[in-house]
Amino acid sequence: MDSQRRTWLIATGAATCVAGVATAVPFVESMEPSAKAKAEGGPIEVDISQLRPGEKMTILWRGQPVWFLRRTPQMLASLNITQSLVADPLSKRTQFPTPPWAQNQWRSIKPEYLVVVGICTHLGCSPVDRFTPGPQPSLPSDWQGGFLCPCHGSIFDLAARVFKNMPAPDNLVVPPYHYVNDRKILLGEHKA
């Protein structure tokens, strides 16, 4: 074979490879999720340093409200009273599995902070805060504080545990999370 012809074949082959890669890169990149999709579905860092005792904040994650409640000592004490009134006190049911590290009275890593998905396990409504203890409409006369689902009347204590004989079949869901430090939680990922 003639050396000039071989040079042209090599140059044409190289140019074809470069053109193929240049065409394939944008195509392959288009298959990755967008930045918005990554932000909505992936783990997110949540700053809890501004939460004062008794306050709750809501973060939208994966299209669902996630509640961060900093419980007071009185709120934590109320969990002893509601322990016998809730359907699944240690979150052992498997319909909506609770991570092993939250299968406790507080349903959390640290008792002071509750992190749950704010969607009722009955029909997907969002319960409302009823933190003030005492008699109130649609609540027991010995109410200790918690959440009320206004759609069908399910009530949850301050650990988001459903009371017995309610329409909601289970406690509110505890999402995966872990503490980055004392000020921040990484929602959507748990380190064992």
C-alpha positions in Angstrom: 0.0 0.0 0.0 1.2 3.5 -0.9 2.3 5.5 2.2 0.3 8.6 1.1 -2.8 6.5 0.8 -2.1 5.0 4.3 -1.7 8.6 5.8 -5.1 9.6 4.3 -6.8 6.5 5.7 -5.3 7.1 9.2 -6.3 10.8 9.1 -9.9 9.9 7.9 -10.2 7.3 10.6 -9.0 9.7 13.3 -11.4 12.4 12.1 -14.3 9.9 12.1 -13.5 8.9 15.7 -13.3 12.6 16.9 -16.6 13.4 15.1 -18.2 10.3 16.7 -17.1 11.3 20.2 -18.2 14.9 19.6 -21.7 13.6 18.6 -22.0 11.0 21.4 -21.0 13.3 24.4 -24.1 15.6 24.2 -26.3 12.6 23.7 -25.0 10.7 26.7 -25.1 13.9 28.9 -28.8 14.4 27.9 -29.6 11.0 29.6 -28.4 12.2 33.0 -31.1 13.8 35.3 -31.3 17.6 35.3 -29.9 19.7 38.1 -33.5 20.3 39.2 -34.3 16.6 39.3 -31.1 15.9 41.3 -32.0 18.6 43.8 -35.6 17.3 44.2 -34.6 13.6 44.6 -31.2 13.5 46.1 -30.0 14.1 49.6 -30.3 17.7 50.8 -28.6 19.5 53.8 -31.0 21.1 56.2 -29.8 23.7 58.7 -31.7 23.2 62.0 -29.6 25.7 64.0 -32.4 28.3 63.9 -35.1 26.0 65.3 -36.0 27.0 68.8 -37.6 24.5 71.2 -41.3 24.0 70.3 -40.8 25.1 66.7 -41.4 23.2 63.5 -40.1 23.8 60.0 -41.1 22.2 56.7 -38.8 21.3 53.8 -40.1 20.1 50.5 -38.1 16.9 49.5 -39.1 14.5 46.7 -42.3 16.4 46.3 -43.3 15.7 49.9 -43.3 17.9 53.0 -40.8 16.8 55.6 -41.2 18.2 59.1 -38.4 19.1 61.5 -39.7 19.6 65.0 -37.5 20.6 67.9 -39.3 19.2 70.9 -39.3 20.8 74.4 -38.7 18.7 77.6 -42.5 18.9 78.1 -43.2 17.6 74.6 -40.8 14.7 75.3 -42.4 14.0 78.6 -45.9 13.7 76.9 -44.6 10.7 74.9 -44.6 8.7 78.2 -48.3 9.5 78.6 -49.3 8.6 75.0 -47.1 5.4 74.9 -50.1 3.2 75.8 -52.6 5.1 73.6 -50.8 4.7 70.3 -51.2 1.7 67.9 -47.5 1.1 67.3 -45.4 2.6 70.1 -42.0 1.4 68.9 -42.7 1.6 65.1 -42.3 -2.2 64.5 -45.0 -2.5 61.8 -43.7 -3.2 58.3 -46.3 -1.6 56.1 -44.4 1.7 56.3 -41.1 0.4 57.7 -39.2 2.6 60.2 -35.4 2.6 60.2 -34.0 0.6 63.1 -32.4 3.7 64.6 -35.9 5.3 64.9 -37.7 2.3 66.4 -37.8 3.9 69.8 -40.2 6.1 71.8 -39.0 9.3 70.1 -38.8 7.9 66.6 -35.6 9.8 66.0 -31.8 9.7 66.3 -31.8 12.4 68.9 -34.9 12.7 71.2 -35.0 16.5 70.8 -35.5 16.4 67.0 -38.3 14.7 65.2 -37.9 14.3 61.4 -41.0 12.8 59.5 -42.7 13.0 56.2 -45.8 15.2 56.9 -48.3 13.0 54.9 -51.0 10.9 56.6 -50.7 7.2 55.9 -54.4 7.0 55.4 -55.2 8.9 52.2 -52.2 11.2 51.8 -53.6 14.3 53.5 -51.2 16.6 55.5 -51.9 16.7 59.2 -52.0 20.0 61.0 -50.1 21.0 64.2 -52.0 20.7 67.5 -49.2 21.3 69.9 -51.2 22.9 72.7 -52.2 20.4 75.3 -55.8 20.3 76.7 -59.3 19.8 75.3 -59.9 21.1 71.8 -62.5 20.3 69.1 -61.9 16.9 67.4 -59.3 15.9 70.0 -59.5 13.9 73.3 -60.1 15.9 76.5 -56.7 14.7 77.8 -54.8 15.8 74.6 -51.0 16.0 75.2 -50.2 17.7 71.9 -49.4 16.3 68.4 -51.0 16.4 65.0 -54.5 16.1 63.6 -55.4 15.0 60.1 -58.4 17.1 59.3 -59.6 14.8 56.4 -60.7 11.8 58.5 -59.7 12.6 62.0 -56.6 10.5 62.6 -54.5 11.9 65.4 -50.8 11.5 66.1 -48.7 12.2 69.1 -45.5 14.3 69.2 -43.5 11.4 67.9 -45.9 11.2 64.9 -47.3 7.8 66.2 -50.9 7.2 65.3 -53.4 6.6 68.1 -55.3 3.3 68.3 -58.5 2.8 66.3 -57.9 5.6 63.8 -58.4 5.6 60.0 -54.6 6.0 59.4 -53.1 2.5 59.4 -49.6 3.5 60.5 -47.3 6.1 62.0 -46.0 8.9 59.9 -43.0 7.9 57.8 -39.5 8.6 59.1 -37.2 9.3 56.1 -33.5 8.4 55.9 -31.3 11.1 57.4 -28.2 11.6 59.5 -26.5 14.5 61.4 -23.7 16.2 59.5 -23.0 18.1 62.7 -25.0 19.6 65.6 -26.4 22.3 63.2 -27.1 20.3 60.0 -29.0 17.2 59.0 -28.5 15.4 55.7 -32.0 14.4 54.6 -32.2 11.5 52.2 -29.2 9.5 53.3 -28.4 7.5 56.4 -25.0 6.5 57.6 -25.0 3.3 59.6 
